[in-house]
Amino acid sequence: MSTAIATPTTRAWLNKVPAITATFWVIKILSTTIGETFADYLTVNVGLGQQVTDLVMLGVLAVALTLQFRTRQVTPVIYWFTVVCVSIVGTQITDFLTDTLGISLWVSTGVFSVILALVFTLWYREERTLAITSINTPRREAFYWGAILTTFALGTAAGDLATEALGLGFRNGALIFGGLILACWVARKAGASLVLTFWVAYILTRPLGASIGDLLTQERSLGGFGLGAQLTSLIFFAVIVVLVVREQWLVNQYGVAEKGSGPHGGRARDFSWAALAAAAVVGATAVAAPTASVAASASAAQGPLGDLTSYSTIVNDLGTKVKAGDLAGATTRVKDLEVAWDSSEAGLKPKSPHDWHTMDVAIDGVLTSLRAPTPTQADSAHSIATLQHVIASLQHR
């Protein structure tokens, strides 16, 4: 593929994508993880719900893209803000198809693969290059961001397929996807196409970031570090801000053409900053992670999904409130069930996808009955009894 830089014909743009350095990849992976954790935080912890979160983030993405297209050269602060927004929206697109429309991850992975292939085909047919060193016209940038959004949606679908549907889990997912990215680097060093290895690695950063996000946010009893979505997002966001501010300072000091040069740039400095960022994330994680280990008791090992006592406690409390006619209290309490269940999905679902789906349907029944425009005691009691039966059957299988 040609990597020649064409002369802009509409207005004098310089290349709109940062140099591909070690710092670039660190920021990309961290922003990808935020795309996973922040979307979950808004949807579940803040309680906006999927539809409201989708609308809010689409609006923010529109603002980010408008700012990005108005610039005439790479502006790291705007560029990475846009990447974070695209990461969140790409995650939401796949989650909407899977959770709301019930579309199989196999299907969505295949569909997004076809869409990405079409984007690349049209891009290359029109511009004769897919190189990101040539994002210097409005049309090329439109193709670029179309490809980026599709890679995030594809990476989400493929990552969920691998770690959940295929039962790899987030620990194995982090190792596998990290290894595949390393293989891309090795292939590039061996002479493989820069354009091909870049885009393959770019797609793989999405499931890698999601696996890292799940590893950090999931409870220790599920194999995670138990940081939660909020704390994980804050740690990663703080590191991203430091790196992006430095990138912006380099651009302001040396200009786009000389980015990475000078006393504060260069490959050695770049690797040093990337290594410091990674060390900061590991250090903050080690300090923030709960120090108490969670012992795996005999009861915790019961059933295909492990110990469901915490969910049973909430459901029994719901049953007590509904039986007493306190539907308002039950509606408030059911939020705890929703948050706990959604937060543990990445840890529970790989254990037994079929059983997880069975319980997920029962939980949705409780949420639907209690959140109906005019909830009734009979419907709510029936859905709660159904969920109690499902939990009991799974816990004592």
N, C-alpha and C positions, 0 to 999 in steps of 0.2 A: 504494500500500500504506500502511496506517496505521502510524505510528511512535509512537503514544501508548504511554506506559508504564503497564502495568496494575498494580494493587495486588496484591502477593503475598498468597496465601490460605493458604499452609502455614506459612511462617515469615518473619520480617522480613529479607529479603535486599535488599541494594542491588545495583545493576548489577554483574555479575561480569566484564565485559570492559573493558580499558583504553580510554581515549580514543583515537580514531583520529587520530594525529598523525604528523608526519614520522618521529619516533623509533620509533613503532609499526611503520611500514613497514620501516625499516632493521633493526630486531630481527627482524621476520618473515622478511625475505629471508635474513639471516644464519643464523637458526635452520633455515630450509629447506635451506640449503647444508649445514649440519651433519647434517641428516637424511640427505643423500646421502653425504657423506664418512665420517661416523662409522659408518654401517651397513656400508659397504664395508670400513672399517678393522677392525671386529670380525669380519666374515665372512672376509676375505681375509688381512689382515696379522696379526691375532691368531690366526687359524686356528680360530675357533669353528665355522665352517661356517654355512650358511644356517639349518638347522633349530634349532641351539642358539641362535644369535643371535635368531631369531624368538621362541623361548620366553622368553629372558632379557628382551627388550625388551617383550614382552607383559606380563610380570610387573611391570616397572618402570612401564609405562603404567598398569596397574591401580592401583598405589600412588599415582601422580601424580593420577589422576582422583579417587581417594578423598579425597586432601588437598584438591583443588580443590572438590569438592562439599561438603566440610565447612566451607569458609569461607563467610561471609555477605556479603562485599563483595570487590571486586577486590583481589587480593593479587599484585602483579607477579611476585614471586619464584616463587610456586606456579604462577601462570598461565603464565608463559613456560617453566617447567620442563615443564609439561604439553604446551605447544605443541611443544617440541623432541621429546618422547617420541612425540607423535602424528605428527610429521614422519617420524621414523625408522620407526615401525610402518607408516605409510601407504606409504612407499617399499618396505618389505619385503613388503607384501601384493601389490603389483604385480609385484615381482621374483619372488615365489613363483609367481604365476600364469604369468608369462612363462618363467622359467628352469626351473622344476620341472615344471609342468603343460603347458608348451608352448603356452599360449593366445596367440593373435595379439594384438599391440598394438592392432590395429583393433577386435578384439572386446572387449578389456578397456576400451578407451577408451569404446566404446559402452555397455557394461554399467554402468560407473561413472557415466556421464552420466545414464543412466536412474535409477540408484539415487539420485543427488543430486537429480534432479527429483522423485522420490517423497518424499525427506526434506523438501524445501522445500514440496511440496504438503501433506503431513500437518502440517508445522509451521504453515503459514499457515491451514489449515483449523481447527486446534485453537486457535491463538493470535491469528489475524487480523493478524499482523505477522511480518516477518522481520528487523526492525531489531535490530542488536546493541546499541542503546541500551536495549533492553528485556529483557536477559537477567537477570531478577530473580526467577525462580521455579525450582524444581528441574526442572519439565518443560521449560521453555524452555531451560534449560542443557543438558538431555539432548539436545534437538533440535540445539542449537548445536554440541556436541561431535561428535554424529553427522554433522552437515554438514561440520565441520572435517576429520574423519578421511576422509570421502569425497572432499573437495576435494584432499587430499594424494594419495590413491590415483589420482584422476582426473588430477591435474596430473602425476604421475609417468608414467602411461601415455601421456597426450597429449604430454608433453615428449619421452619416449623415441621415440614415433612420429614426431614432427617432426624430431628431431635425428639419429635413427639410421635408422629405416625409410624416411624420406623423404630421407635423406642431407644434411640441412642442416648437420650438425656443430655442435659446442658453441659456436664463435665466432659463427656466424650465429644460433644459437639464443639466445644472450645478447642480441644486438642486436634480434632480432625480438620476443622476449617482453618485453624492456625497452621497446621501442617500443609494444607493445600496452598495457602498463600505463600508459605516458604518455598513450596515446589515451583510456584510461578516465578519467584525470584531466581531460583536455581536455573529454571528453563531460560529465563532472560539472559543470565550470565553465560549459558551454553549457546546462545545465538538465536533464541526464539524471537519472534516479532515483538517489538516494544509495545505496539498498539494492542496486539492480542493479549499479551500477558498483563498489561495494565487493566484492561476491561474485565478479564477473568478475575484478577485479584480484587478489583473494585466491587464486583458482585459478591465475592466471598466475604468481604469485610462486613456485609450486612448480617449474615447468619453468625459470623464470629462475634460481632458486637452484641447480638441478641443473646448468644450463649453466655458471654461474659456478664451481661446484665442480669440474666437469670441466676447465674452462679453467685453473684453478689447479693441479689435481693431475696432469694429464696431462704426459707427458714433452715436452720442448721439440721433440724430433724429430717429435712428433705434433701440434704446434701449441699446446701448453700451456705453463705456466710451470714445470712440474716440481717443485712444492712437495711433492707427495705428500699422501695423505689425512690422515696424522697431523698434520703441521705446519699444514695448512689448517684442520683442526678446532680446533687449539689457538689459532690467531690469531683465528678467528671467535668461539670461545667466550670468549676474554678480552675482546673488544669487547662481546659480549652481556652479560657479567657487569657491566661498568662501567655500561652503559646501564640494565640492570635494577635495579641497586643504586640508581642515581639515581631511577628511577621509584618504587621502594619508599620511598625517603627522602621524595619529594614527597607520596606518599600518607600517610605517617606524620606529616609536618609539617602538611599542609593539609587532610587528609581527602579522601575520595572525591569529595564534591560540589564541592570547590574544587581538585581536581587540575589542575595547570597554571597556577594563579594564584599570586600572591605574587611576591616579588622574584626567586625562582629559577625561576619558571614562565613561562607566556606563550608565544605563538607564536614570537617572535623567539628566545628561549632554546631552544625546542624545535628549531627549524631549525639553530641553531648547534651543538647537541649532535649532531644527525643528521649535519651536515656534517663535524664533527670525527671521528665514528665512521667515516664513509666514507673520510676522509683517512687515518685510522689504518690501516684495512685496506689501502688502496693503498700506503701507506708501508711497512708490514710486508711486504707482498708484494714490493715492489721490492727491499727489503733481503735478504729470504730467498731470492728466486729465484736460480737459478744464473746467474752472470754470463757464463759461457762460452757462446758461440753454437754450435749444432750445425750443421755444414755438411751440406748435402744432397748426398751423393756420388752417383756414377752408380749404384753398387750399391744405394743406399738407395731409388732410384726404381724399381727392378725390381719387377715384379709388381703386381697390383691392390691388395695390402695393404702395398706398400712393402718395406722391408728387414726380413726375418725372420731375420737372422743370429743375433740374441741367442737366439731360440727354438730355432733349429737347433743352437746350441752346447749348450744344456741337453739337448735330445733326444738328441744324439749321446753325451753323457755318460751319459745313462740307458741307452742301448743298450750302451755299454761295460760298465757295472756289471751289467746283466742277463746279458750274454754271459759275464761272469766268475762268475756265480752269486750276486752280491751283491744280492739282492732287498731286503734291509733298507736298504742304502745307496741303492738306487734309489728306494725308497719315501720316504726322507727328502729326496732330491734333487728329487723330483717336486713338492714343495711350492713350490720356486722357479719351476717352470713355471706352476703354478696362479696364484701371486701375480702374476707378470709378465703373464700372459694376461688375467686379470680386471682388472688395473689399467689395461690399455691398451684395454679394450673401447670406451670412449667415443670414442677417437681412431681406432681401426682399423675398427670396424663401419660407420661412414658411408661409408668409402671403397668398400666393396663388400660389402653385407650378405650376399649369397649365398655369396661366397668365405669371408667371416668365419664363417658358419654351418658351412661344410664343414670348416674347420680346428677350429672349436669342438667338433664332433662327434668328430673324431679325437683331440683332447686329452682329451675326456671318456672315450674308450675307454682311453687310457693310464692315467688316474686310476683308472678302475674296475678295470682288471686288476691294478695294483700295490697297490690298497687293498682287494682282495678278502680275505675272511676267511682263505683259504689261497691266496695268489697263486702262480702257477706260472711257471716260466721260459719255457715255450712260449707261453702266452697273453700274457705281458708283452712278449716279443720280437716277437710278431705285431702287437700294438697299436702298439708303438714304430716298427716298420718301416712300418706304414700311415701314421703321422703323418709320418715322414721323407719318404715318397713325396708326401704332400699338400703339405708345405712346399716340396719341390723343384719340384713342378708349378706352384705359385703363384709361386715366386721366379723362374722362368725362362719364364713365359708370354709 
